[in-house]
Amino acid sequence: MIAFKTFLAMAVENDVQEKGKGLWHNIHQKRKRGEPMRKKGEKGAPTAAAMKSASEGKGSKPEPFKDGFKRRVVRTTKPEHKEKGFNWRIKGKKKDHLTIKLYKNKPDYKEFVKQMRRVAGHEFG
């Protein structure tokens, strides 16, 4: 009886986790298990609106370079950078503590774009 309750709790937990990952994740998992898809209009089947929403994606749009320039080109505060004569830095996209490159004078927009293209392979893998 205890094993059954544990199994039931795990099944419910897995079901909840799958629901949180999105419609396409659930569809792929169902296909992987070999289960047939529900027909249009059937109870529990995704609606047309849900399919459209999932295909459009809910992810945010990438930050425009001009906004990134304003946000990411900042004065450096680390003493070790100041000792070497650096006053400006381009900080990381999501990790503010990371420094992409150091500068003695504030880099212009063209230099920022150049560095973003250089590190694109690292950030986007």
C-alpha positions as CSV (number, residue, x, y, z in Angstrom):
1,M,0.0,0.0,0.0
2,I,2.8,2.4,0.8
3,A,4.5,1.7,-2.5
4,F,1.3,2.5,-4.3
5,K,1.0,5.8,-2.5
6,T,4.6,6.7,-3.3
7,F,4.0,5.8,-7.0
8,L,0.8,7.9,-7.0
9,A,2.6,10.9,-5.5
10,M,5.4,10.6,-8.0
11,A,2.9,10.4,-10.9
12,V,1.1,13.5,-9.7
13,E,4.4,15.3,-9.2
14,N,5.6,14.4,-12.7
15,D,2.2,15.5,-14.2
16,V,2.5,18.9,-12.5
17,Q,6.0,19.4,-13.7
18,E,5.1,18.6,-17.3
19,K,2.2,21.1,-17.2
20,G,4.6,23.8,-16.1
21,K,6.9,23.4,-19.1
22,G,4.4,24.3,-21.8
23,L,2.2,22.8,-24.4
24,W,4.9,21.7,-26.9
25,H,6.9,19.9,-24.1
26,N,3.7,18.0,-23.2
27,I,3.1,17.1,-26.8
28,H,6.6,15.8,-27.3
29,Q,6.5,13.8,-24.1
30,K,3.2,12.2,-25.1
31,R,4.7,11.3,-28.5
32,K,7.8,9.9,-26.9
33,R,5.5,7.6,-24.7
34,G,3.7,6.5,-27.8
35,E,0.3,7.7,-26.7
36,P,-2.2,8.9,-29.3
37,M,-3.0,12.6,-29.5
38,R,-6.5,13.8,-28.6
39,K,-8.8,14.8,-31.4
40,K,-9.8,18.5,-32.0
41,G,-12.7,19.4,-29.7
42,E,-12.2,16.4,-27.4
43,K,-12.1,17.1,-23.7
44,G,-8.5,17.9,-22.6
45,A,-7.3,18.6,-26.2
46,P,-5.5,21.9,-26.7
47,T,-7.7,24.6,-28.2
48,A,-6.8,26.5,-31.4
49,A,-5.9,29.5,-29.3
50,A,-3.5,27.5,-27.1
51,M,-1.8,26.0,-30.2
52,K,-1.4,29.5,-31.7
53,S,-0.1,30.9,-28.5
54,A,2.4,28.0,-28.1
55,S,3.6,28.4,-31.7
56,E,4.2,32.2,-31.3
57,G,6.1,31.7,-28.2
58,K,5.9,33.7,-25.0
59,G,9.6,34.5,-24.8
60,S,10.6,38.1,-24.6
61,K,12.1,39.9,-27.5
62,P,15.9,40.4,-27.4
63,E,17.1,43.7,-26.0
64,P,17.9,46.2,-28.7
65,F,21.6,47.1,-29.0
66,K,21.0,50.8,-28.2
67,D,19.3,49.8,-24.9
68,G,22.0,47.3,-24.1
69,F,24.6,50.0,-24.7
70,K,23.0,52.3,-22.2
71,R,22.6,49.5,-19.6
72,R,25.9,47.6,-20.1
73,V,28.5,50.2,-20.6
74,V,29.3,51.4,-17.1
75,R,32.1,52.9,-15.0
76,T,34.2,50.2,-13.3
77,T,34.4,50.2,-9.5
78,K,37.0,47.5,-8.9
79,P,40.2,48.8,-7.5
80,E,42.3,46.4,-9.5
81,H,40.8,47.8,-12.8
82,K,41.4,51.4,-11.6
83,E,45.1,50.6,-10.8
84,K,45.6,49.5,-14.4
85,G,44.1,52.7,-15.6
86,F,40.7,51.3,-16.8
87,N,37.6,53.4,-16.0
88,W,34.9,51.8,-18.2
89,R,33.7,48.3,-18.8
90,I,31.1,46.4,-20.7
91,K,29.3,44.1,-18.3
92,G,27.8,40.7,-19.0
93,K,24.3,40.3,-20.4
94,K,22.7,38.5,-17.5
95,K,25.5,38.4,-15.0
96,D,26.3,42.0,-14.0
97,H,29.5,41.0,-12.1
98,L,31.1,39.6,-15.3
99,T,33.2,42.0,-17.4
100,I,33.3,41.5,-21.2
101,K,36.0,44.1,-21.8
102,L,37.8,47.0,-20.0
103,Y,38.4,50.5,-21.4
104,K,40.4,53.6,-20.4
105,N,37.8,55.9,-22.1
106,K,34.1,55.3,-22.6
107,P,33.6,53.1,-25.7
108,D,31.3,54.3,-28.4
109,Y,28.3,52.5,-29.8
110,K,30.3,51.1,-32.7
111,E,32.8,49.5,-30.3
112,F,30.0,48.1,-28.2
113,V,28.4,46.5,-31.3
114,K,31.8,45.0,-32.3
115,Q,32.2,43.4,-28.9
116,M,28.7,42.1,-28.8
117,R,29.3,40.4,-32.1
118,R,32.6,39.0,-30.8
119,V,31.0,37.4,-27.7
120,A,27.8,36.3,-29.4
121,G,29.2,32.8,-29.9
122,H,29.9,32.6,-26.2
123,E,26.6,33.9,-25.0
124,F,24.4,32.0,-27.5
125,G,26.5,28.9,-27.6
